[in-house]
Amino acid sequence: MSLVQQSSPHAHGARPTSRVMLVVILTTLPGLVAQTWFFGWGNLINVVWCVLLALGAEAAMLKLRHKPVAFFLRDNTAAVTGLLLGLSLPQFAPWWVSAVAVISAIILAKQLYGGLGANPFNPAMVGYALVLVSFPVAMTTNWAGAVTLPDAPGFGETLNTIFGGQQAAIDAWTMATPLDEYKHKIASHTAAEVLQHPTFGTGVAQGWEWVNGAFLLGGLALVALRIITWHIPVSLLTALGLMSLAFGSNADQYAPLSLHLLAGGTMLGAFFIATDPVSAATSHQGKLIYGACIGVLIYTIRSWGNYPDAVAFSVLLMNFAVPFIDHYTPPRTYGHHKPRRGIPGKAG
Amino acid sequence: MTQLWNFPGGIHPPENKHQSTARPIRKAGLPERLVLPLQQHIGAPAEPLVQPGDKVLKGQKLADVTSGMGVPVHASTSGTIVGIELLPVPHPSGMSDWCIVLEPDGDDAWCELSPIADYRQLHRDDVLNLIRDAGISGMGGAGFPTNIKLRPPSDRKVSTLIINGAECEPYITADDMAMRERADQIHGGIKIMSWILRPERCVIAIEDNKPEAVDAMRKASEGTQAEVVVVPTKYPSGGEKQLIQILTGMEVPSGGIPADIGVMCQNVGTAMAVYRAINRGEPLISRITTVTGAGVDDPGNFEALIGTPTRHLLDQAGFHPERVNRLILGGPMMGYTLEDTSVPVIKTTNCLIAATENELPMPPPEQPCIRCGMCAEVCPMELLPQQLFWHARAQDFDRAEHLNLFDCIECGACSYVCPSSIPLVQYYRYAKGEIRTQRAEQIKADRARERFEARQARLEREQEEKERRREERARAAAQAQKKKQAEAEKAVAEGDATDERSARAAMVQQALERKKARPAAAATSEASTEKPDIESLEKQLNQAKGKLETMESMLDEARAAQADNVEKLERAVAKNLDRVKRAEDALTEARKQLETEDGQ
């Protein structure tokens, strides 16, 4: 009998990180299915391409950093970063755009900061923002129109477009995103005229409302499975909604609330991106502030900024603020009258 | 229906309690020898009252605490004291401590007991003393001496007495089985404690996974003030602070005690011990301990004598050492692993888990923290475990303390849920230990600094004093010298000259005379006609003595006046002392010579 000497607790009931990430991956599937259903094979191809690239980049960096490669690859976090980029990038984004996004996400934003758990910024959003500013044309002209349109491209054509560089061939199948279309047309048209564009379809925004609905469903599953808490998505969506109600009630000037909630990357952002634990605020109060500020920023950039969607910039901007938020939002500990805010030795 | 409050966080680990509740409480029997540690709980160690070789009776007091907080240790059975030795005791560090070793004689003969027929006739302080003398310390956790706990500070009134039967930690069923089988004894103890404290409310709290215990306690306490309250099963509901929150909605202030908010918690095992001590006069010499885990064939609860080696207890439950990977004293959340099976059962030993590798596997390798915050979700104290972990790891102890590190109760819920398998509690223990060490060192350093500063101040003061005295002295001396110096110096010079000369002359004369006498004596062998001049020598001695006295008185005077000629006078006195001595020697020698000559 050789007895093990261990410190308490001796029982463990944790879902390991790899399992947590696997659940995240699985809960994005309804969204991916909806994307594929409405916008063709583009997202699926992007997801596979980005995940493979992410795993490759992660493995190479781990090797360079003399870290156990298999041990860290198994945590599935690189796969999630690739997956999130694949879900967010335009369906017909050329392969090199995705590659730049993924590689900068994994190498610059994650591994160079020290790898898992050490990155102050959401890696996927760093990659996304980088390609958005670097390749604005590729990032705005490659969105697929809904497959209900005639002559929608099949799997082979899509693959060829992404990897073969036949940009011109798909012009007929691409379409501005609803938010983009609304933002740029509303200045010279009435709301009713703008909504005539086929990108809006017959519902809120052809296909987009289903994609967002599917991500909402997956997100609610994450909350129910206690992978994330409700604080960030709820405060984000509430703030976005309140901003829209307060400033955007005139549909002839600003996109309506329904578009804000259901037409862009809102639900994916609220449940899967802003909730990235590594780069988000920690305490409940901190998460509420963090989420609400992202909501306000999304509305601000979408309405008064240059970009039609703004999840990536808003999340990154708030990533900057996380250490500050964390210092001032600790919970009140049992037996204390009030929380101990600020930094020891300093007023606050 | 009593109103209940929820406490934040908490977890629901597999209970694993059914294994040890299938059979009634068994007696663990007499082991070959009993090992009774002199310190079994917080406070001062007891001092032995017996010596090796002494025969003792069951219940006899073997050791007691003379000064400081603590309770006595009693003989768990009758037998012989075979040693007082350093032996391994139950402690997370696996350390050894002083223990009385008792070899049972098999008679199990009680010493004379004095049960109290009606404790209400006694003064409350006397009852508290009886509880102390029975060696009772809290049987749920840290083992705080019960008599001290039962006497809260005079400005604190205990309005709610909580009897803690929650037993929230997995595997442990000692309190559960005690409540099922010995509800009357427990209730008897509750009555005594209620009589001592006179609370407005008395609550027996039991988790809802122990319906049999709830029924038994309800039956036993029917028609009394004590009310059985069923609380939802959630770890750590049995933690004192959490249980108080569940039952009262109040929080014990950080750094305070429950009595600060008018609450006191006592464990059901403690209540039973109090009943036995008062109503039967029996000291605390046994306790109910759960022996469980897949490493034993026949898990269950045992009434074990205090001092029973764990090996004996494990064997009673069908121990399979080859299966066991980890031996835990206490529960799987807060217990600690044992290094060997010789350590004894003590007053706080509520559970022994002989776990197999399969049952409590080694945690997977630690991964980086991903800030998922699950630890904060389950923390019952509403701390930020992940921040505490970073600060502890970075040795940024100021920040860890700022985030209330010392409010952590080390329940282990955070480590339990950590997806990265980080041993968080271990980090907190490390940080707490470091901070305590640093504080102790700080206090030491502060004291050293204070000492140094005090010394510096004293030296400065002395220096100033000296300076001041010297100035005074110089002034006084200037005056005194005017008057005295000439006179004194003259006297000194005079004394020096005359005395030395006369003494030397006498010596020379004597020597000459001896020389003269010796050849004469040798030649003639006749008695010397010439004798040393005793009279003149005596005169010289007296003269020298007189001089010495004068000089000494002058010196005293000079010293009193702190005059500058002290040194000179001292030299003169020394010289005179020498002279007196020499004169005395000369006189003695002369007398001796005289006697010899007389004899011849």
Interface residues (C-beta under 8 A of the other chain):
Chain A: M1 L3 V4 Q5 Q6 S7 S8 P9 H10 A11 H12 G13 A14 R15 P16 T17 R19 V20 F71 D75 T77 G115 L116 G117 A118 R226 T229 P277 V278 A280 T282 S283 D326 P330 P331 R332 T333 Y334 G335 H336 R340 I343 P344 G345
Chain B: P8 I11 P13 P14 G94 P170 K241 Q245 E251 V252 P253 S254 G255 G256 P321 E322 V324 N325 R326 L327 I328 G330 P332 M333 M334 G335 Y336 T337 L338 E339 D340 I353 A355 L360 P361 M362 P363 P364 P365 Q367 P368 C369 I370 R371 C372 G373 M374 A376 E377 P380 M381 E382 L383 L384 Q386 Q387 D398 R399 E401 H402 L403 N404 D407 E410 G412 S415 Y416 V417 C418 P419 S420 S421 P423 V425 Q426 R429
